[in-house]
């Protein structure tokens, strides 16, 4: 079933997909909240009911991944189990419980001439999502776009195509159950990379926005070639700063979780910055805990003097998203030094500070320009589900429209409604 279009003209295939998505746009704009929620609940039920089908499909992808030599971090993102499948279903149910953003009045005001003006949320239109490895993105993106009234075209990675197809079948079942157009959520059925190129061209004007979710090479290609607006999800070079005022036990606990809970997620800490003022008290206990958890340490020269069980850091370490059990460690001169390092090397995804000094926290929050900033909490909370959004398509690191977790609200635009009583402009 998969790749059945591999021999077809990919441009023609993608053009058909684009036209079908555009045709589904108007029914979704006027779809009731009840209908969308009914579809979402049916999708979640189908995922639970078809768990074994999804696991069987994922087993094929896992086997192929081993044969092709995928890294451990890629394999972790690719692998599904019963718990992750339940989490997918739960995420869809949470999206169903969210308020429907379509039609929300964001602001309203009256003009002296009697005109009443409203700014109202509307769907973005047809959304294209290009992603790698993670089959759960199929469920998250499909459900979020539906709730926001957007048809979506999903182009998953070749490594996860079987898993994504099994999940997509559940989403289509939900659409059918609720009487919504099945073309509202489409999965590109080919691994031919030409399909991505067609999406970047805009599918003949039928694609309104593209969301890339993957490594730097994918995001850079999309940003360089796309002819439609892009929600950039750049790599997660995330920093954890331990201030001189940090509680040591808390710092150890957060550092281990931020790096090691799941090393392959974009919110995993990749650089640890420690205030030079507490190098003698905080540094070694934190690094020992990381090593005990199986983490490799890449340390600057100062850190190596007090923690020899590490390898010297290179310039490349400060700009590397490891997505693995590796962390770069550096001593800095207080919060000012941490801010300087972060603003120099960060991808502006997520940064965290462990501190009891309110002044240090406020300076960290005010002077660092990243999408997500945390105080006394793990960087692994950089997740739409943890923000109460049900799920996310990705973490937007750009500065236009959406920033941070891209959830239901971020998948809408707005229009103005102006009500008058016969006014004409003099």
C-alpha positions in Angstrom: 0.0 0.0 0.0 2.8 2.4 0.9 4.8 4.1 -1.8 2.2 3.1 -4.4 2.7 6.4 -6.1 6.4 6.1 -6.2 6.3 5.5 -9.9 3.7 8.1 -10.6 4.3 11.7 -11.5 4.9 13.2 -8.1 3.9 16.7 -9.2 0.5 15.4 -10.4 0.0 13.5 -7.1 0.8 16.5 -5.0 -1.4 18.7 -7.1 -4.4 16.4 -6.5 -3.7 16.4 -2.8 -3.5 20.2 -2.7 -6.8 20.5 -4.6 -8.5 18.1 -2.3 -7.3 19.9 0.8 -8.5 23.2 -0.6 -11.9 21.7 -1.3 -12.1 20.6 2.3 -11.3 24.0 3.6 -14.7 25.6 3.3 -16.6 22.7 5.0 -14.1 22.9 7.9 -14.5 26.7 8.3 -18.2 26.2 8.9 -17.9 22.9 10.8 -19.5 23.1 14.3 -17.5 22.6 17.4 -19.6 19.6 18.2 -18.7 18.0 14.9 -15.0 18.6 15.2 -15.0 17.3 18.8 -17.0 14.2 17.8 -14.3 13.5 15.1 -11.5 14.0 17.6 -13.1 11.6 20.2 -13.7 9.0 17.4 -10.0 9.4 16.4 -8.8 8.7 19.9 -11.1 5.7 20.2 -9.8 4.3 16.9 -6.2 4.7 18.0 -6.8 2.8 21.2 -8.8 0.1 19.3 -6.2 -0.3 16.6 -3.2 -0.3 19.0 -1.9 -3.6 17.7 -2.2 -2.5 14.1 -0.1 0.6 14.9 2.5 -1.5 16.8 2.8 -3.9 13.9 3.4 -1.1 11.5 5.9 0.5 13.9 7.7 -2.8 14.2 8.3 -2.7 10.4 9.7 0.9 10.7 11.9 -0.1 13.7 13.3 -3.1 11.8 14.0 -0.9 8.7 15.6 1.7 11.0 18.0 -0.9 12.5 18.9 -2.1 9.0 19.6 1.5 7.8 21.7 2.3 10.9 19.6 5.0 12.5 21.1 6.6 15.6 19.8 5.7 19.0 18.2 9.1 19.4 16.3 8.7 16.1 15.2 5.2 17.1 13.9 6.5 20.4 11.8 9.1 18.5 10.6 6.5 16.1 9.6 3.8 18.6 6.0 3.4 19.7 4.8 1.3 22.6 1.4 0.9 24.4 2.1 3.9 26.7 3.0 6.2 23.8 0.0 5.1 21.9 -2.3 5.8 24.9 -0.6 9.2 25.2 -1.4 10.0 21.6 -5.1 9.1 22.2 -5.1 11.1 25.4 -3.6 14.1 23.7 -6.4 14.0 21.0 -9.0 13.9 23.8 -7.4 16.9 25.5 -7.6 18.8 22.2 -11.3 17.9 22.0 -11.8 19.5 25.4 -10.1 22.7 24.5 -12.1 25.8 23.5 -12.7 26.1 19.8 -10.8 29.2 18.7 -12.6 29.7 15.4 -14.9 32.7 15.8 -13.5 33.9 19.0 -13.7 37.7 19.3 -10.1 38.6 20.3 -10.9 42.3 20.7 -13.7 44.8 19.9 -14.2 48.5 20.1 -16.4 51.3 18.9 -15.5 54.3 16.8 -16.8 57.8 17.3 -18.8 57.5 14.0 -20.7 54.5 15.5 -18.9 51.7 13.7 -18.4 48.6 15.9 -15.2 46.7 15.0 -14.3 43.1 16.0 -11.1 41.2 15.6 -12.1 37.5 15.1 -10.1 34.3 15.0 -10.2 32.4 11.7 -8.5 29.3 10.4 -5.1 29.8 8.7 -6.2 27.7 5.7 -4.4 24.6 4.3 -1.4 23.7 6.5 1.5 21.6 5.3 3.5 19.8 8.0 6.9 18.2 7.0 8.4 16.1 9.8 11.0 13.5 10.5 10.9 10.3 12.5 8.2 11.0 15.1 5.0 9.1 14.0 3.1 10.8 16.9 3.3 14.1 15.0 0.8 12.5 12.6 -1.8 12.4 15.4 -0.9 15.7 17.0 -0.8 17.7 13.8 -3.9 16.2 12.4 -6.0 16.8 15.5 -4.7 20.3 16.2 -5.3 21.4 12.6 -8.8 20.0 12.6 -9.7 21.7 15.9 -8.5 25.0 14.4 -10.5 24.4 11.2 -7.5 23.8 8.9 -7.1 21.0 6.4 -3.6 19.6 6.7 -1.3 17.8 4.4 1.2 15.6 6.4 4.5 14.6 4.9 6.2 12.3 7.4 9.7 11.0 7.3 10.4 7.9 5.2 11.6 6.2 8.4 8.1 6.4 10.0 5.8 6.0 7.0 4.3 2.7 8.0 3.6 3.9 11.5 2.2 7.2 10.3 -0.1 5.5 7.8 -1.6 3.3 10.5 -2.2 6.3 12.7 -3.6 8.3 9.7 -6.1 5.6 9.1 -7.5 6.2 12.6 -7.8 9.9 11.9 -9.7 9.3 8.7 -12.1 7.0 10.6 -12.8 9.8 13.0 -13.5 12.2 10.2 -15.9 9.7 8.6 -17.7 9.1 11.9 -18.4 12.8 12.3 -19.4 13.4 8.7 -16.4 15.7 8.0 -14.5 15.6 4.7 -11.9 12.8 4.7 -9.5 15.0 2.7 -9.3 17.3 5.7 -6.3 15.2 6.9 -4.1 13.8 4.2 -0.9 11.8 4.4 1.5 12.0 1.5 1.8 8.4 0.4 5.3 8.5 -1.1 8.8 8.8 0.3 9.9 10.5 -2.9 11.7 13.7 -1.8 10.2 15.5 -4.8 6.9 15.6 -2.8 8.6 18.0 -0.3 9.7 20.2 -3.2 6.1 20.4 -4.5 4.9 21.4 -1.1 7.5 24.1 -0.8 6.3 25.5 -4.1 2.8 25.9 -2.6 0.9 23.2 -4.5 -0.4 25.7 -7.1 -1.6 28.2 -4.5 -3.4 25.6 -2.4 -1.0 25.6 0.5 -1.2 28.5 2.9 1.5 27.8 5.5 4.3 25.2 6.1 5.5 23.9 9.4 8.8 21.9 9.3 9.6 19.7 12.3 12.9 18.1 12.1 16.7 18.7 12.1 18.5 21.8 10.9 19.0 20.6 7.4 15.2 20.2 6.9 14.3 23.5 8.5 17.0 25.4 6.5 15.8 23.8 3.2 12.2 24.8 4.0 13.2 28.3 4.9 15.4 28.7 1.8 13.0 27.2 -0.7 9.4 27.8 0.6 7.2 30.1 -1.4 4.6 30.2 1.3 4.9 31.4 5.0 6.8 29.1 7.3 6.6 28.5 11.1 10.2 27.9 11.8 11.0 25.1 14.3 14.8 25.3 14.6 16.9 22.9 16.5 16.8 22.9 20.3 20.1 24.1 21.6 18.7 24.5 25.1 20.6 25.8 28.1 20.3 25.2 31.8 22.0 27.8 34.0 22.8 27.1 37.7 23.0 30.4 39.6 25.0 31.0 42.7 21.7 31.2 44.6 20.5 27.8 43.4 19.4 25.1 45.9 21.9 22.3 45.3 19.4 19.4 45.6 17.0 21.1 43.2 19.8 21.9 40.8 20.9 18.2 40.7 17.4 17.0 40.2 16.6 19.5 37.4 19.9 19.0 35.6 19.4 15.2 35.4 15.8 15.5 34.3 16.5 18.2 31.7 19.2 16.2 30.0 18.3 12.6 30.6 14.5 12.1 30.9 14.4 11.8 27.1 17.6 12.8 25.3 16.0 12.8 21.9 13.4 15.5 22.4 14.0 19.1 21.3 13.6 20.4 24.9 16.5 18.3 26.2 19.2 20.5 27.8 22.3 20.5 25.6 24.5 23.0 27.5 24.9 23.3 31.3 26.2 26.7 32.5 27.3 26.9 36.2 28.0 30.1 38.0 31.7 30.3 38.7 30.9 31.4 42.3 29.5 28.0 43.2 32.0 25.8 41.2 33.4 24.4 44.4 30.0 23.4 45.9 27.5 22.8 43.0 29.5 21.7 40.0 30.9 18.3 41.0 27.6 17.0 42.6 25.7 17.9 39.4 28.2 16.3 37.1 28.5 13.2 39.2 24.7 12.8 39.1 24.7 13.2 35.3 27.5 10.7 34.9 25.7 8.2 37.2 22.7 8.6 34.9 24.8 7.7 31.9 25.6 11.1 30.5 28.9 12.0 28.8 30.4 15.3 29.8 32.1 17.7 27.3 33.7 20.3 29.6 35.6 23.6 29.2 39.1 23.9 30.6 38.0 25.2 34.0 35.5 22.4 34.5 38.1 19.8 33.6 40.4 21.0 36.4 37.8 19.9 39.0 36.0 17.1 37.1 38.5 15.0 35.2 36.0 12.4 34.1 35.1 14.4 31.0 36.4 15.2 27.6 37.5 18.6 26.5 34.8 20.7 24.9 35.4 22.1 21.4 33.9 25.2 19.8 31.4 22.9 18.1 30.0 21.7 21.4 28.3 25.1 22.1 26.3 24.9 18.8 25.5 21.2 18.8 22.1 19.7 19.4 23.2 16.2 20.6 19.8 14.6 21.0 21.8 12.0 22.9 23.3 11.4 26.4 25.9 14.1 26.0 26.0 17.6 27.6 28.5 20.5 27.2 29.4 22.2 30.5 30.9 25.6 31.1 31.6 28.0 34.0 30.3 31.5 33.6 30.5 34.8 35.6 27.0 34.9 37.1 23.8 35.6 35.3 25.5 38.1 33.1 27.9 35.5 31.8 25.0 33.0 31.3 23.0 35.6 29.3 26.0 36.4 27.2 26.7 32.7 26.4 23.0 32.0 25.7 22.5 35.0 23.4 25.7 34.0 21.5 25.0 30.3 20.9 21.3 29.6 21.5 18.8 28.6 18.8 16.2 30.6 20.9 14.2 27.5 21.7 14.2 27.0 25.5 16.4 28.1 28.4 16.1 27.5 32.1 17.6 29.1 35.3 17.8 27.4 38.7 18.0 30.2 41.3 16.5 31.6 44.5 17.6 35.2 43.7 14.6 37.0 42.2 16.8 39.6 40.7 18.8 37.1 38.8 15.7 35.4 37.5 14.1 38.6 36.3 17.3 39.6 34.5 17.5 36.2 32.9 13.8 36.4 31.8 14.1 40.0 30.6 17.4 39.8 28.6 17.2 36.4 26.9 15.2 36.3 23.7 14.1 32.7 23.5 10.7 31.3 22.9 10.4 29.6 26.3 12.1 30.5 29.6 11.8 28.5 32.8 12.6 29.2 36.4 13.4 26.3 38.7 11.9 23.8 36.3 13.3 21.3 33.7 13.6 22.3 30.1 11.7 19.1 29.3 8.5 21.0 30.1 9.0 22.7 26.7 6.0 20.9 25.3 2.5 21.9 24.2 0.9 19.2 26.3 2.6 20.4 29.4 1.4 23.9 28.6 -2.2 22.7 28.7 -2.5 22.9 24.9 -3.3 19.2 24.5 -0.5 18.7 22.0 1.7 20.7 19.7 3.0 20.6 16.1 6.3 22.0 17.2 8.1 24.8 19.0 8.3 27.8 16.8 11.6 29.7 17.3 10.9 32.5 14.9 9.3 35.8 15.8 6.4 36.1 13.5 2.8 35.2 14.5 3.5 32.0 16.5 6.2 31.5 19.0 6.8 28.6 21.4 4.5 25.6 21.3 2.3 25.7 18.2 -1.1 24.7 19.4 -4.7 25.3 18.4 -4.7 29.1 18.9 -1.4 29.5 17.0 -3.0 27.7 14.0 -5.4 30.5 13.5 -5.2 34.0 12.0 -7.8 36.7 12.3 -10.1 38.9 10.3 -12.0 42.1 11.2 -15.8 42.4 11.3 -17.1 45.9 11.1 -20.8 46.6 11.8 -22.4 49.9 10.9 -25.8 51.6 10.7 -25.4 53.2 7.3 -22.2 55.1 7.7 -20.4 56.5 4.7 -16.9 58.0 4.7 -16.8 61.8 4.1 
